[in-house]
């Protein structure tokens, strides 16, 4: 009978976990686009991941990249593309004020903060929508994909975050990152 040492067993379990994660983090190109209306419906996006405080949704067609985030907050929600940390990411952040007014803007991640970005980034936004209901804030954005997914690119790095306030300034209460394998 073959016996496994603790390091060998740990390595085997890590490999199984890494394989399972990689399978769950794939983004295929589809032919259907989500409706960008501030409401995410079941099966509207080809990829989704529930992090409890935030659900991330991503969909890719030949001519669009759509991202939705639903945060358990009455404050701001955000996602970023192009990096797995704020520095270097193109960030899309927004909140809905108590009077229903939507506040949304693209930002450029610099170090541990973000600043207004260029008109080139704004030009990649096809449309966006936000809603706040039932203690959750939803942001959906459709983008022109060529800026964020280049020919031959094999993965899409993303960040996501949730904050408690209706402001672009306060820090996050929850954040994370993911690399999606492009198929």
C-alpha positions in Angstrom: 0.0 0.0 0.0 1.4 3.4 -1.0 1.5 6.0 1.7 1.5 9.7 1.1 3.5 12.1 3.2 1.8 15.2 4.5 3.5 17.6 2.0 2.6 15.3 -0.9 -1.0 15.1 0.2 -1.2 18.9 0.7 0.3 19.4 -2.8 -2.3 17.0 -4.3 -5.2 18.8 -2.5 -3.8 22.1 -3.6 -3.6 20.9 -7.3 -7.2 19.7 -7.1 -8.4 23.0 -5.6 -6.5 25.0 -8.2 -8.0 23.0 -11.0 -11.5 23.4 -9.6 -10.9 27.2 -9.3 -9.6 27.5 -12.9 -12.6 25.6 -14.2 -14.9 28.0 -12.3 -13.1 31.1 -13.5 -13.5 30.8 -17.3 -15.1 33.4 -19.5 -16.4 32.1 -22.8 -17.6 34.3 -25.7 -21.4 34.1 -26.0 -23.8 35.4 -28.6 -26.3 37.0 -26.1 -25.8 40.3 -24.3 -27.3 41.1 -20.9 -29.8 43.9 -20.7 -28.1 46.8 -19.0 -30.9 48.1 -16.8 -29.5 48.0 -13.2 -31.2 44.6 -12.6 -29.4 41.3 -12.9 -31.7 38.4 -13.9 -30.8 34.7 -13.6 -28.7 33.4 -16.5 -28.3 36.8 -17.9 -24.5 36.7 -17.7 -22.3 33.8 -18.7 -20.1 34.0 -15.6 -21.1 34.7 -12.0 -19.3 34.4 -8.7 -21.0 35.0 -5.3 -18.7 36.4 -2.6 -21.6 36.9 -0.1 -21.1 40.7 0.2 -20.9 41.1 -3.6 -21.9 39.0 -6.6 -19.8 39.5 -9.7 -21.3 39.0 -13.2 -19.3 39.0 -16.5 -20.4 38.4 -20.1 -18.5 38.6 -23.3 -19.7 38.7 -26.9 -17.7 39.4 -30.1 -18.4 43.1 -29.7 -19.1 43.7 -26.0 -17.9 43.1 -22.5 -20.5 43.5 -19.8 -19.9 43.5 -16.1 -22.4 43.6 -13.3 -21.8 43.9 -9.6 -24.5 43.5 -6.9 -23.3 44.6 -3.5 -25.0 44.1 -0.2 -24.9 47.8 0.6 -26.7 51.1 0.2 -23.4 52.6 -0.5 -21.0 52.3 -3.5 -20.1 49.3 -5.7 -17.2 49.1 -8.1 -15.2 46.8 -10.4 -11.9 47.3 -12.2 -10.3 45.8 -15.2 -6.7 45.2 -16.2 -5.1 44.4 -12.8 -5.7 42.3 -9.7 -5.1 45.3 -7.5 -6.1 49.0 -7.6 -2.8 50.2 -9.1 -3.1 50.0 -12.8 -6.8 49.0 -13.0 -9.4 50.9 -14.9 -12.1 51.2 -12.2 -15.9 51.8 -12.7 -17.6 53.0 -9.5 -21.0 54.3 -8.6 -23.7 54.7 -6.0 -27.4 55.8 -5.9 -28.2 58.8 -3.7 -31.2 58.8 -1.4 -33.1 60.9 -3.9 -32.5 58.2 -6.6 -29.8 60.1 -8.4 -27.1 57.9 -9.9 -23.5 58.9 -9.4 -21.1 56.9 -11.7 -17.6 57.5 -13.0 -14.7 55.7 -14.4 -11.4 56.0 -12.5 -7.8 55.1 -13.0 -6.2 53.1 -10.1 -3.0 54.7 -8.8 -1.3 53.0 -5.9 -4.0 52.5 -3.2 -6.3 55.1 -4.6 -8.1 56.2 -7.8 -8.4 59.3 -9.8 -10.4 60.6 -12.7 -9.5 58.9 -15.9 -9.1 60.0 -19.5 -11.8 60.6 -22.2 -10.4 57.5 -23.9 -11.7 55.3 -21.1 -15.1 57.1 -21.0 -15.4 56.4 -24.8 -15.2 52.7 -24.1 -18.5 52.8 -22.1 -21.4 51.8 -24.3 -24.0 52.2 -21.5 -24.4 51.7 -17.8 -27.3 51.5 -15.3 -27.5 51.5 -11.5 -30.3 50.7 -9.0 -30.5 50.4 -5.3 -33.3 48.3 -3.7 -33.7 46.0 -0.8 -30.4 46.9 0.8 -28.5 46.0 -2.4 -26.8 48.3 -5.0 -26.4 47.1 -8.6 -24.1 48.5 -11.2 -24.1 47.2 -14.8 -21.7 48.4 -17.5 -21.4 47.5 -21.1 -18.0 48.2 -22.6 -16.3 48.1 -25.9 -14.0 45.0 -25.4 -11.0 45.9 -27.5 -9.5 48.2 -24.8 -9.7 45.5 -22.1 -9.2 42.3 -24.1 -6.4 42.4 -26.7 -5.9 39.9 -29.5 -4.2 36.8 -28.1 -4.9 37.7 -24.5 -5.6 34.6 -22.3 -7.0 36.1 -19.1 -8.9 39.1 -17.8 -7.7 40.4 -14.5 -10.4 42.1 -12.4 -11.0 43.7 -9.0 -14.3 44.4 -7.2 -15.3 46.2 -4.1 -18.2 47.5 -1.9 -18.4 50.5 0.3 -20.9 51.7 2.9 -21.3 55.4 1.9 -22.8 57.3 -1.0 -19.4 58.8 -1.9 -16.4 58.1 -4.1 -14.0 58.8 -1.3 -14.5 56.3 1.6 -12.6 53.0 1.8 -14.1 49.6 1.1 -15.7 47.2 3.5 -15.2 44.3 1.1 -12.8 43.8 -1.8 -11.3 41.1 -3.9 -9.7 40.1 -7.3 -10.0 37.4 -9.9 -8.4 36.3 -13.1 -10.8 35.0 -15.7 -9.4 32.6 -18.3 -10.6 33.7 -21.7 -12.1 31.0 -23.9 
